[in-house]
Amino acid sequence: MQLWCTENETEYLGLTTRVKETLFAGKSEFQDVAVVDTYQFGRMLVLDGVFQTSIAEEFVYHEMIAHIPLFIHPNPKKVLVIGGGDGGAVREVVRHDTVEKVEMVEIDGLVVEVSKKYLPQISKAMLENNPKLDLKIGDGIGHMAAAENEYDVIIVDCSDPIGPGEGLFTHAFYQNVYKALKPDGLFVQQTESPFYHQPLIRRLSKDIKDIFPIHEMYLAHIPIYPGGMHCFTIGSKKYASKDVDLSNRQKLETKYYNEELQKAAFALPNFVKELIK
Amino acid sequence: MQLWCTENETEYLGLTTRVKETLFAGKSEFQDVAVVDTYQFGRMLVLDGVFQTSIAEEFVYHEMIAHIPLFIHPNPKKVLVIGGGDGGAVREVVRHDTVEKVEMVEIDGLVVEVSKKYLPQISKAMLENNPKLDLKIGDGIGHMAAAENEYDVIIVDCSDPIGPGEGLFTHAFYQNVYKALKPDGLFVQQTESPFYHQPLIRRLSKDIKDIFPIHEMYLAHIPIYPGGMHCFTIGSKKYASKDVDLSNRQKLETKYYNEELQKAAFALPNFVKELIK
């Protein structure tokens, strides 16, 4: 018998991949949590049936959600990651010499536990108790509401806007993100696919523009998300992508990210520009 | 009963989309030819089970395979399209004011027929017998072997390198492309996904570098190809993407392509650079 695991991106579209074995399948207070070993991507984390990350291609998402905003800010010292329970985002954040402290607030302790056990390459910084990392299991929305003038960069590494991630795509949340940032701070959020989630992206772009003086979007090719075109949205108080000067910045070894992409990832197809106009 | 149509990108990965109805299913001398009406993408052309193009997102592929090379050349007058039986590539090529003549050589007359009947938006230039277009049903490999010093730009809009497309990914074919081009000509070919077809891309990049002084690659996000990251490879005798100056060129209305992407699409992730090094 062949086992295949299928994620439905929309009611009418799915990505399906053949599974060697299911390594973990459980249920937390918030969602179904599974790790499957796949032929195509190696081990893969699946939450509520949605592909989250996999050994073979996690570098794309994690490098792009971390390095792009951290290099837009000229000197990011204190960083907050909301979500990102697999640990991939903080693994990339702690590599930045300027970063002194990264707080991570993940709502689902089971995701952290399972990632540490089955995805050690991704959860590395959590597993090794990286001294820059302060990991809390808790509610990111509440954490954000309580914070003020505290962070240089905030990374919202959330799952889809249904289930536990829903409250992270609201005007009220973005207002709290603004408040939690220092006067020259910026935030980034994974904001799904410009092909398949147009009403969502239109709404959140409007909300972010309403609050932040600078609103930008960049793209990356993520193989395990059907459609492959994935967008990240930035709200920034001061720094814009076009002004980045990488000449005196740390050089990082990376598999996807590089200096050209720091700007080129912001070159959007016309239909995407239109969407966020 | 729900009908779903699945393309297997690899042995272990598929993209699956729900079908309203099958409008056409036949067999030519070369391949299985089908048009299905899908909920997600509208009408879709499927050859030997592989998704080729669809009403909802064909603009990405066709704009990017045509406009990028045609704007790298400062004055493309005579263009050859090999394959491209749906007519989307020539639809974009004839829009260029500089272009006086575009020859198209498609091996499979059934693809042309079916596209004219079921995909009129895509096959427009063929349907309307555009005066710039000279459409031949025939063998692109033989056509190329016979041509000499004739074309400014050649577009190889082929299907996968199995079946009828196989001979379009060989060193011998690229030598004939070189010969068919004028002394400052260039060609582009769709070259699959840098995630899933690495041995193929490594080999053809080596072959093209062996023959052409300039070898380049650019990317686009194509929703109906699993993985989404699709690459196009250029072999050029004289003009390189970095030297393009669009200031005095025709402005085209487009849904994906734009002036920023003319250069940004060439910014490659590190693992792709490594692949074609």
Interface residues (C-beta under 8 A of the other chain):
Chain A: W4 T6 T10 E11 Y12 L13 G14 L15 T16 T17 R18 T38 Y39 Q40 E57 F59 V60 F195 L219 H221 I222 P223 Y225 P226 G227 G228 M229 T254 K255 Y256 Y257 N258 E260 L261 K263 A264 A265 A267 L268 P269 N270 F271 K273
Chain B: W4 T6 T10 E11 Y12 L13 G14 L15 T16 T17 R18 T38 Y39 Q40 E57 F59 V60 F195 L219 H221 I222 P223 Y225 P226 G227 G228 M229 T254 K255 Y256 Y257 N258 E260 L261 K263 A264 A265 A267 L268 P269 N270 F271 K273
